[in-house]
Amino acid sequence: MSYIGSLNLTKPEMKKFLFVAMLAAMGVGFMGCGDDDEDEEPAVKCLICDGSTEQLCEGDTDPDSGQTVTLELLELSRDLANALGANCRVE
């Protein structure tokens, strides 16, 4: 009977240990391979109004103020436009 490494396992025990370790590693590796990408929202949000071809998107430069457009600015713009009778949404 020969012992392998500091684990003091015989060859058949070492084979069994390595087999279980490989299965565990593969199981952990496959856990990250899900199809959850469909549930994620798009990274960039845009203000879209019915009847308009113009879009204002997060990260763009506001043509009126020169500021970078944020999600909060898009939501405020949507609320203001809807209050004035437009039909706008942030997508």
Steps between C-alpha positions, in 0.01 A plus 500: 500500500655830394386840618475801270575851615422637844137381485609145580270351236558177317487500119134386481403754764692773315321413174165522678603830665609652167183379327279665765711817492467521120123453520475772763712738288288432192180554699622836627609594148163419346311700762615820326365391161137602540260661253427792731607756239142526374381642833762775511398849403693679228802692627402829332160659559345740249208741508255406225196711416222394263500701178863613539803363321746657746634302792689616804705224660694454819860614451415736213571872523186707555480737199345778712720495813812315383476268803533124484156339505431283804215260575356755746497768227327259259233421759445871579475580129252214451284620791503859374415399143218271618362780720487720189301236309769298323525123521862429598676208667851410610621172350 
